[in-house]
Amino acid sequence: MPADSGFFVDWDGNTRSTSDPGGGYLCEIDVPARYVAVTTRSGALVHEGTLYKTLADVEKAGLKTRFVPGSHPWGRPEDGF
């Protein structure tokens, strides 16, 4: 995994990889700030999150999430997605 990649929690409480966020989205990462900006391909910001280097770091932060692959859809049907 590249040094500038890691994990973040999406708006549904799932953990995603910054290298494969899914939904056609891209991640811009600020490592020193531990910041992840999730954007559309045209650059529109759709989500912001905290950068975690490893899944263990997510757990250490006290977050109870599940890791989902990029193929997992963003949003829920009841939310109109």
N, C-alpha and C positions, 0 to 999 in steps of 0.2 A: 504494500500500500504506500503510495507517495506520502512524503512528509506533510504535504498540505491537504491531506484528506482525513476523513474521520467520520463522525456520526452526528446526527441532530434529531430532535424530536419534532414530528410534523404536527399539524393542527388537530389530528385525531388521536394524538398520544402514542403514535407508533415511532419507533426508532428507524431511521433510514440512513443509508450510506451517502456521503456527499459525492462520491464518484458515480452513483447510480440512484438519483433521487426519484426517478420515474416521472410519469405524467408529462413527459416532454420538457421537463424543467431542467435548469442548470443551477449549480451552486457556485457562488463566489464566496471565498473564504478569507477572513482576516485572522491569521493564526495568533498573533500577539493579543488581540482583543477577544479571542475565542468566539468569533461571530460568524454566522452563516447567513447569507442572503440567498434565498431561493428565487430565481427569476424565470420568466418565459424566455424563449429564444430571442425575442426582440428587446429584452432588457427590462420588462415590467416586473417590479417587485411583487411577489405573491405571498411570501412568508419569510420570517426572520427567526433565527434560533441560535442556541448556544452550541459551539463546537466542542465535541468530546473526542479525544484521540482514539479511545477504544470503547467497546461495549462495556467492559468492566468499569470504565470511568462513568458511564451513564448510571450503572448500578450503584457505584460509590456515592453518586449525587443524591441517592435515595429515590430515584425514579423507577417506577414499576411499569416498564413498557415491554412491548414485544418488537423484535426486529422484523421488518418486512422488506422483501426485495423490491427493486424498481418496478417490477411487473404488477405489484399490488396497487390498486387505484387509490388516488387521493380523494378524500371526501367520502360521504356515505349517500346512498340513494335517497334517504329521507331528508337530506340536505340539498337535494337537487342535482347531485353529481352522478 
